[in-house]
């Protein structure tokens, strides 16, 4: 299974991000390109330990079972997966190139990933490997959303 912790996978993801431009439109969902870029930047900041979000009540009940189900195979995340309010970007426009650069920089930071105490807002405690696999699936999900 692909992981963002693999340098070759990071190169592939960064190339896909670099190919995004104003003409890319969402194949599903409500986010426009800038909102998706900002959403992904916020998610990477969480995975890397730069920002913390409190656990969700439902996540406390089923989060560990859910992450195991998501990571059991190479299936991509489903279209229109729910988004936590903290990761919903209300602003509808911003500098796409600046946000792409921020996202790429955060992805490059996985080269030194060391967030042993990571707690996802829904899934709870996640291992190093789980974070790598899930971060990849999340990134891939949004790049596929914009057909790259």
C-alpha positions in Angstrom: 0.0 0.0 0.0 1.3 3.4 -0.9 2.5 5.8 1.9 3.4 9.4 2.0 6.4 8.3 4.0 8.0 6.8 0.9 10.2 9.4 -0.9 9.2 8.1 -4.4 5.5 8.4 -3.6 6.1 12.0 -2.3 7.7 12.8 -5.7 4.7 11.4 -7.5 2.2 13.4 -5.4 4.2 16.6 -5.7 4.3 16.2 -9.5 0.5 15.8 -9.5 0.0 18.9 -7.3 2.3 20.9 -9.5 0.1 20.0 -12.5 -3.0 21.6 -11.0 -4.1 24.8 -12.6 -7.0 27.2 -12.7 -8.7 25.1 -15.3 -9.1 22.0 -13.1 -12.7 21.6 -11.8 -13.9 19.2 -9.2 -15.3 15.9 -10.5 -17.4 15.6 -7.3 -18.0 17.5 -4.0 -18.5 21.2 -3.2 -15.0 22.5 -3.0 -13.4 24.5 -5.7 -9.7 24.2 -6.4 -8.5 26.8 -3.9 -10.7 25.4 -1.2 -9.3 21.9 -1.8 -5.8 23.1 -1.7 -6.4 24.9 1.6 -8.3 21.9 3.0 -5.3 19.6 2.2 -2.9 22.1 3.7 -4.9 22.1 7.0 -5.0 18.3 7.0 -1.2 18.0 6.5 -0.6 20.5 9.3 -2.6 18.2 11.6 -0.9 15.0 10.5 2.5 16.6 11.0 1.6 17.7 14.5 1.5 21.5 13.8 -2.1 21.7 14.8 -4.3 19.6 17.1 -8.1 19.1 16.9 -10.2 17.6 19.7 -11.6 14.1 19.3 -15.1 13.8 17.9 -17.6 11.9 20.0 -18.7 9.5 17.3 -15.0 8.9 16.5 -14.4 7.9 20.1 -17.0 5.1 19.5 -16.1 3.9 16.0 -12.9 5.7 15.0 -10.4 2.8 15.4 -12.7 0.4 13.6 -13.2 2.9 10.8 -9.4 3.5 10.2 -8.8 -0.3 10.1 -11.5 -0.6 7.5 -10.1 2.2 5.4 -6.6 0.9 5.5 -7.3 -2.8 5.0 -6.7 -2.5 1.2 -5.6 -0.1 -1.6 -9.2 1.1 -2.3 -9.2 4.9 -2.6 -11.4 6.9 -0.3 -15.0 7.2 -1.5 -16.4 10.2 -3.3 -18.1 12.8 -1.0 -16.5 11.5 2.2 -17.5 13.7 5.2 -15.3 16.6 6.2 -15.0 17.8 9.7 -16.0 21.5 10.3 -12.5 22.5 11.2 -11.4 21.4 7.7 -14.2 23.0 5.7 -12.8 26.1 3.9 -15.5 28.8 3.6 -13.4 31.3 1.7 -13.9 30.7 -2.0 -10.7 32.1 -3.5 -7.1 32.7 -2.7 -3.7 32.4 -4.3 -3.6 28.9 -5.8 0.1 28.9 -6.5 0.9 30.0 -2.9 -1.3 27.3 -1.5 0.2 24.7 -3.8 3.6 25.7 -2.5 2.5 25.4 1.1 1.1 22.0 0.5 4.2 20.7 -1.3 6.4 22.0 1.5 4.3 20.1 4.0 4.4 17.0 2.0 8.2 17.3 1.8 8.2 17.5 5.6 7.2 13.8 5.8 10.8 13.1 5.1 11.4 13.8 8.8 8.0 12.6 10.1 8.2 11.9 13.8 4.8 12.4 15.4 4.5 9.4 17.6 1.7 10.9 19.7 -0.5 11.7 16.8 -4.2 11.6 17.6 -6.6 12.1 14.7 -9.8 14.1 15.5 -12.0 11.1 14.4 -9.8 7.9 14.3 -7.8 8.6 17.5 -4.3 7.3 18.1 -2.7 6.3 14.8 0.6 4.6 14.3 3.4 6.0 12.1 2.5 3.6 9.3 -1.3 4.3 9.6 -0.6 8.1 9.2 1.6 7.5 6.2 -1.1 5.3 4.5 -4.0 7.5 5.4 -2.3 10.8 4.4 -1.5 9.2 1.0 -5.2 8.1 0.6 -6.4 11.6 1.6 -4.1 13.4 -0.8 -4.8 11.0 -3.6 -8.6 11.3 -3.0 -8.4 15.1 -3.5 -6.1 14.9 -6.5 -8.4 12.4 -8.2 -11.3 14.8 -7.3 -9.6 17.3 -9.6 -8.7 14.7 -12.2 -4.9 14.7 -11.6 
